[in-house]
Amino acid sequence: MTSPPPPRILLTGATGYIGGTILTHLLNTTPSPTPSTTPITCLVRGADRAALLTATYGARVAPALYRDLDDVETAAAVAAQHDLVVSATLGYHAASVQALLRGLAWRRAATGREVWFVHTSGTSNLADRPVSAGFVEAREFDDAEDDVYGYEEEREREWAYVQRTVELGVVDAGLALGVRTVVIMGPTVFGRGTGLFNRGSVQIPTFVRSTLERGRAVVMWEGKGVRDYVHVEDLAELYGTVVEEVLERDGRALPTGKEGIIFGGSGRFTWMEVAEGVADACYEEGKITDTRVESVGLTEGAKILASYLEGADEAMVEVGLSSNSRTVASVARKLGWRPTRGEEAWKKGFRDDVKAVLGKTE
């Protein structure tokens, strides 16, 4: 009796910050969590990007072209040829992830095999609204103990937040379609990515750009908000851990569905620490003369910072750059995830991001 072929893997977002780092981790880790005989399919826009992926990684990748995130027909058709989809594209685009889920459901119907969807989300889904709504959440969420899905549902009824809306839709669709879903909810991600394309993070460079332009760092709500952080390479290792669990052990240790929302934080910070770290790094580069941090209101802060964030409004700036969101990554730890880039790397990251924004990083 012949053994079944190894599961086929599809990665979206391979040209992005997180997705590109996930790809290099999956390909370059020894031993690799993915079979060397089965290439990772990468759904990408543009023949030039596909060509660079092939030139760099050879037969270990199989680029598949689609128009963009709105090309849901192609996304579904490609997903239908795979058993595991790792979605690392924009967590705000409902149509694209729903298309991938439909494709996986078709795959399951055709093969009778279990299919998996790993979705990229963020802990801003749990964030409070300390300024606009007067709601401060002091709770620390543990993914092995707390009903994260239920909490998100409750918050969603009060205020619809697009990333949370999409995430809940992923879980619900997975349950309806028979697709096993795991949501990896990343906190503030820092560090230089290892992919071929976008290697820069978002949140900290936003503070860097505003500080360089204004000559002084700013915070909202006096910088009192507390969040978690993770280095992008540590986060990629968590994805690798999840992929390996699916491939090697059929995902037996993975919670899925409503219980399958897991965290990926490795350290904790305040927004004031971010502003101070950015100010000090800009000062070291001789780009500002005053390291004092200016505390501004939400409306003013949103006007300053939203200009560096495509599509961001005041509400998104509040939950993304000033709020509280404390998490404990118990599930990841139980799976064997051991992040190694801690406080020293976090503090060094401010200097690295300043250099990157100034064009001093290769």
C-alpha positions, 0 to 999 in steps of 0.5 A, a space after each residue: 500500500 502506497 503512503 499518501 503524498 505529503 501535505 501541500 503548503 500554500 503561503 500568502 504574503 511571501 513578499 511582506 514583512 511577516 510572510 517573507 520571514 516565515 518563508 525563509 524560516 520554513 526553508 532555511 531551518 535545520 531540520 526544516 519543518 517542511 518536506 524538502 520534496 514538496 515546494 511551498 507554493 507562494 501566491 504573489 502579485 507580479 511576474 517579477 516577484 515570482 522570478 526573484 523567488 524562483 531565482 533565490 529559492 529554486 525548486 523549493 518554492 512554486 510561485 503562483 500568480 494572482 492579480 491582487 487580494 480582490 482576485 478571489 477566484 484565483 485564490 480559491 482555485 489555488 487553495 483548492 490544490 493545497 492542504 495547509 494554507 498559511 495566510 500572512 497577508 493583510 488581516 483586514 481583507 475579508 474576501 481574500 481569506 474567505 476565498 482561501 477557506 472555500 478553496 480548502 473546503 473544496 480540497 477536503 471534499 475532493 481528498 477526504 483529508 483534513 485541511 488547515 488554515 493558519 491566519 495572521 491577526 493581532 492583539 489590537 483586537 483585544 485592545 481597550 479604548 482609553 481615550 475615546 471610550 474611557 474604557 481601560 482593560 487591565 486584564 491579562 489574557 492567557 490563550 490556554 485559560 481564557 475564552 478569547 473568541 467569546 471576549 472578541 465577540 463581546 467587544 465586536 458587538 460594542 464596536 466593530 473593528 475590521 481586523 477583529 471582524 475578519 478574524 471572527 469570520 475566519 473562525 466561523 467559516 472554518 467551523 462551517 466548512 470543516 476547515 481547521 483554523 489556527 489564528 496567530 495573534 501577534 503583538 507589536 512586531 519588531 526587528 528586521 525581516 529576513 524576506 526578499 522584499 519588505 523587511 521593515 515593521 510598521 508600528 515603531 517606524 511610525 514613531 520614528 518617522 514622526 519624530 524625525 519630521 517633527 524634531 520631537 517624539 510624541 505619545 498619546 494618553 501619556 504613554 501609559 498603555 501596556 503592550 507585548 512585543 515579539 521579534 519577527 524571527 521569533 514570530 516566524 519560528 512560532 509559525 514554523 512550530 505550528 506548521 511542523 505540528 500539522 505536518 508531523 503529528 496531524 496537529 494533535 496538540 493544536 487547539 482549533 476553531 474557537 479555542 484556536 486563537 493563540 498569542 505570540 508575545 515574548 516581552 512587554 513595554 509601555 508606549 512611553 518606553 517606545 517614544 523615549 527609545 525612539 527619541 534617544 535613537 534619533 538623538 544618537 544619529 544627530 537628527 533631533 536636539 531634544 529627547 523629551 517626549 511630548 504627550 498629546 491628545 488622541 485627535 492630535 496624535 492621530 493626525 500626526 501618526 496616521 499620515 504614516 499608516 496607510 488607511 488608518 483613522 483615529 480609532 485605529 491609531 488609538 488601539 494600535 499605538 496607545 492602548 493596553 493589550 496584555 497577553 500570555 502565550 501559553 499555548 505556544 510555549 506548550 508547543 515548544 516555542 522558545 523565543 530568544 530575542 528579548 529585551 536587549 534586542 527590543 532596545 536595539 530595535 529602536 536604533 535599527 529602525 532609525 537607521 532603516 528609516 534613514 536608509 542606513 540599513 542594507 
